[in-house]
Amino acid sequence: MWESLLAELISAGLIRIAKQLGSGRRAAATGRERTSGTLLLEPLDLRTAPLRGTVDMPDGMTHDDLQRFLQRPDIQCLAFELTTLGLTSTQASAYESVSRRWDSVFSHHFSSIDQASSRPLFEMLVRQRDAAIDALKRTKPDAYELLRSEASSNRSVHVLEAIERRLAEKAGQVDPIALDRFVARYRKQAAIGHGFIEPPDFEHRRKVPIDRIYVTPTIVDSDSQSAVSLEQEIDRTVLLGDPGHGKSTASQVVMWQFARDPGSPVPFLVILREFAAPHAPQKSVIEHIADKLRAHYHCEPPSAKYIEHLFETGAAMVIFDGLDELLDTSRRRDVTDAVGHFCNTYPLARSLVTSRRVGYAQAPMDSDQFRVLQLTGFNEDQVAEYVEKWFAQEDGRSRAAEWAASFLSESSAVPDLRETPLLLALMCIIYRGERSIPKNRPAVYEKCATMLYEQWDGHRKLAIELRAGQMVDPSMKHLAFWLLTSKGDDGATESELVDETTNFLLHSSFEDSGEAEAAALEFVRFCRGRAWVFSDVGSTSDGEPLYKFTHRTFLEYFSAHHLSRVTDTPEELADLLDPHLAVAEWDVVAQLAVQIVDKKTANGAARIFNRLMTKIRGRAVSEQNNILAFLGRCLSFVQLAPPVIRELIHLVVVHTALREYPVGHEAAALNVTLSNVDERDVDTVKVAIAQEISDGVSASDEDLWRYAEFLLCAGTSLGNISTPGRRDDWIQYFDDLADTHADTITRAASESLDIQKLALLNHRADIRSVLERNLDGTQIDLNWMFEQVEPKLFSFIYIEPAFVCLSTALTPGEHNVWHREWLGPLGEFLQGYEVAPIRMTFGRGSRSYLFESHSGTESLSDPTASEILAVGYLLAVTYERSGEDANTSGRPEEQSLVDELIALRMGQFSSLRPLLMKRFRPEASDSDPISEFPMLERWSDGEVDFTARV
């Protein structure tokens, strides 16, 4: 039915009101979380609200004709107004105003249709609105009250008052036909002008159609972090992003999309650095747009009143791009105020403001009105899509996939650069020119920095000769290191930057302090004026702006270069790095410095390794681990002689993997080293580890348990190796190594219960031997089966063996079927006893998570009587351990046990359910418990306990 189109129009109006509910301070004041309009109104479908009367389709009008009419931005805004009126107590004159404007748009849009048809359609729209609001009030009263409150807010009052007043004043001043002609002409010009993206390509200046190069980024709500569609969310919206992440490109794409779609608001772009230029004449936003229409789009409107009319009726939207490009913080606040005033003046107009994320808080938009979204970096799929599109412009689609695959492989060492679209584009340019990506990070950084700091300046017509001359590059690197070591993430004022640069120049190339200061001031302002060098991050209490490097990548790169300049030998660099590496500082900077020195000095990396390894003995365990882990990470980019690698492995195994660590300290050096060692050195590492174990086992019985634990747990600790093939290879290596030293594990297990448990968990011991060992007279201690097992040398935990057993029984899988071998022997041990010969001394606590993940429908097939007894015993101990603790619902714990037992899927162990339920709630049991296990039967009757309270 065509009436459903009217229902959809009203539904859209309600959703637009609902979307305003998430605005910052107002949401906080009412105790509400930010929510989207669609979520607020789900699952109610307002289109199904009962119709109140019908009306015939006017002669000469088709369904498609009406749909196009209702999709007009000005009609959608009328529906928004009409919905707002329906949710508030408003005078009849407001309805008349909306009705008159409906008639006016109808007569212009349907000039050949009887104008008397307008009013019945409008009245049908009002009835449909009333039906939708009644349905909302009846089925979702809370949502109704929230929407009603929002409709009565200041913004909605502005809407109703401003529209009626201004449109009444301009009655007859805007010719609808002339307006349509202007809009059609401008849309065409805007679609052409914004339909291309110019990549930062310095050798091939070109414009690429948006649909051939653009990759839609991920945009998230700053509060909920949920992904959103920018085009659908623009109302009062701020888009934040880091430099190079594509804020201006996103604005360009929105302009293009909206210009091409007649059903979308007419888009206008205001570049704020142009609007707020210091020497530009002061103009209103409308006047600025009118000037741009004439100069840029060659599309002059009949008068500025036509532009105003579009904003007043909600038929236009505006993008304010680049709030961050206003370097003067006070000027930025003035522009923020001007944008806010514009939005209040034209409350139906949608607006989007873009800005850098850092520094936005210094001059934010009104959080009562504006929703904040954030651009995130490219994920791996987006990187791949962009790269393939980029290379398709070079060699066509036929070879794009080949080039993209090669690029992605070679650039995998610098994922942090790839996630920034600007830097990803620069890397594509590097690859096009050299057909390769440098193997080490410093070389990639250097090429990207060269493009940004030299060629990009020329590309943007910003080239400038500085008095610092050849000292520009050293000055940049000195400042980077000074900011890294003296300022951290706080930033520095311009005066501090100038003072530091002045001191540097005086000691390097200037004699006169006045000349040095002038050169320093010029240099700092050169950097400050380029958003890709320095970004302002706020201001001091006195209002002086603070600056820091825009891209931390280049801060670290320049700092590393500075370190390589101020140290004369690799050993001197190692001495300088050592105290910082020991406390896990300067990791990236130090890696870059090692690569830089290794490139320009013979055996530079090896000399740094040897120096750091010489200094490691006798230090705290945490310091040893930090330094060795750093050296392990360096293996990914340096090539070392076998003797250096063997010494590193000796230190990693003997001084790290076999050292008992404080609780919570992670023995990362082994994992990191095996993760990063080059393929050509893997065999050297394997032989070195095997030799260290053999030497250690034969040298000392006192440390036998350490070597046994290393053999048992080293493979399990390798979860951080990201390459599955490499991880599997190392796991197999340590498994084979454990086979080689099986006698070492057996000897250690005979002397240490901890090693015996680890051997059992790694299926290198039989549970019968563990049961026999723990037998004390007529009782056996199996507390450990219900406790997590924590190795002493590695920072991971094995889950409770009881959980492993029950998981195997109730939800078996191929990966843990071998644990079934535990159930039979345990059940056999328990058979024949009326009182469990096992000593359990748990403290009372909340029930374990043992069954939370059991959602399968299968269990072990054909369990034996011994296996059933073992499972019953383990379930009984687990539930008994819970005691009478209250659960989150406030009910006694026994009640929650009954609920859990009823829900627990036990498969072929379901005969245990009545026995377990009888213990806690006999009346809830619907069958008699099994009687073949006297021990479980006495427990079920409450005659004995399996645990002792402590």
Summary of the structure (lengths in Angstrom):
residues: 950
radius of gyration: 36.4
end to end distance: 72.9
largest distance: 105.8
contacts: 3045
relative contact order: 0.04
helix: 61%
strand: 6%
